Amino acid sequence: MIYYNLKDHQEKIDFKNATIKGQGKEKGLFFPENIPQFNEEFIQNLPQCSNEEIAYQCMKDFVGDEIPSEILKEIVAETVSFKIPLVKINEQISVLELFHGPTLAFKDIGARFMSRCLSYFLKDQQKKVTILVATSGDTGGAVAHGFYKIPQINVVILYPKNRVSPVQEKQLTALGENISAIEVNGSFDDCQNLVKQAFSDQEINSQLFLTSANSINIARWLPQQIYYLIALKQWIQQHKEHPVICVPSGNFGNICAGLLAHFRGMPADHFIAACNDNHVIPDYLKTQKFEPHQAVPTLSNAMDVGNPSNFVRVLELFGNQFDALKNTVSAYSVNDKETINTITKVYQKYNYLLDPHTAVAFASLEKYLEENPGKKGFILGTAHPVKFPDAVEKAIHTSIQIPGSLNELMKKEKKTVEINSDFEELKRFLLHKI
Ligand SMILES: *Cc1c(COP(=O)(O)O)cnc(C)c1O
């Protein structure tokens, strides 16, 4: 498959090089040159398909012959090697639990696929790659875990000191080996700025091959289609009508993957982008004006994004037709108070504990269903509530138990390097310490 740069359509690249490079000239995102359609029979027979088979059907056309099919089958099997259940919360709303992977976040799926593809592509090369990421909590853990002990790859993660939860911190800092965690005396924005400076620093780039592992990378973005089909497989066994699909959204990589699957022939009634107080896209759908702003901090901090990077891909999918976009996608903004109230209500009424991101989705889908009675749908459960104990405890007034599966992790020692929000300190580390 060939991909083109959305900022410069002349720049074309194959799957392998798009995976290695991440982004194109002028920081443009890559986009597939054509949208391969699902076979109708495949969609009808989903209930008979294993998750591995669904994953393979989702990805094969995007990879083409750049990875032999037996190896791609192994890669996708490892990508979805944990349960992804669709759980009914009430008659109208179900939740697709995407948090049963190693770091209890949906980002595990994209990170696992990307790491294994990158590892395959680097196998016969001398090249060493350094993955540099800033995280507000979730991305770092998934990337650290996805790339742990993968040869020829070093991972450097920057996170804001004292601003990630205890579980998140252990996931970032306890692995060691090829994973380095840097605690920055500053905010997430400071971390992001340091990473940006590193990507444009000549001296660093002459010595290291830097790449990123965020959802800009097609090898992290595209595999997110897989679980929409895994959801549908479970949905059609219980429902006749097509689902409304509601996605907690920050950079819009996740919802864009669902929309891509829909364009390929996956049935869905409607899509909803659930946002917190960072409401650039809900505003855009009202006014047709795209006005990025500084991110404001909220309880669902993995969605605190003021300029959603993947939204250009959403626009490209719809051929920049605003009306077509509006017919398929709605967006809501849910503030922290509503988020807390939703966690409380759903816990009391249905005995189901939502994390703050998934709660934003629940509240958004409820709003849509009120305006559109008779419909039903599911939300994407993007993180386990134990990763966001402060918000959850505020809502249900009891502390939440860390699941036994995390005992080992929580006992491990934290290993970090601490730096100030000072580029020279990061540069010294990158040039001399890894
Ligand atoms: C990253 C993240 C999101 C946002 O996903 P995007 O693809 O950036 O829209 C939502 N919820 C959680 C828990 C996340 O970690």
The ligand as an SDF file (V2000), in Angstrom:
LIG
                    3D

 15 15  0  0  0  0  0  0  0  0999 V2000
   -5.2680    8.5220   24.4800 C   0  0  0  0  0  0  0  0  0  0  0  0
   -6.5390    8.3230   25.1880 C   0  0  0  0  0  0  0  0  0  0  0  0
   -7.7650    8.8080   24.6660 C   0  0  0  0  0  0  0  0  0  0  0  0
   -7.8340    9.6400   23.4120 C   0  0  0  0  0  0  0  0  0  0  0  0
   -7.5920    8.9180   22.2340 O   0  0  0  0  0  0  0  0  0  0  0  0
   -7.2990    9.7020   20.8550 P   0  0  0  0  0  0  0  0  0  0  0  0
   -6.9790    8.6470   19.8710 O   0  0  0  0  0  0  0  0  0  0  0  0
   -6.1390   10.6220   21.1480 O   0  0  0  0  0  0  0  0  0  0  0  0
   -8.5270   10.4840   20.5110 O   0  0  0  0  0  0  0  0  0  0  0  0
   -8.9350    8.5130   25.3530 C   0  0  0  0  0  0  0  0  0  0  0  0
   -8.9160    7.8190   26.5200 N   0  0  0  0  0  0  0  0  0  0  0  0
   -7.7700    7.3550   27.0610 C   0  0  0  0  0  0  0  0  0  0  0  0
   -7.8210    6.6300   28.3460 C   0  0  0  0  0  0  0  0  0  0  0  0
   -6.5430    7.5870   26.4180 C   0  0  0  0  0  0  0  0  0  0  0  0
   -5.4140    7.1330   26.9670 O   0  0  0  0  0  0  0  0  0  0  0  0
  1  2  1  0
  2  3  1  0
  2 14  2  0
  3  4  1  0
  3 10  2  0
  4  5  1  0
  5  6  1  0
  6  7  2  0
  6  8  1  0
  6  9  1  0
 10 11  1  0
 11 12  2  0
 12 13  1  0
 12 14  1  0
 14 15  1  0
M  END
$$$$
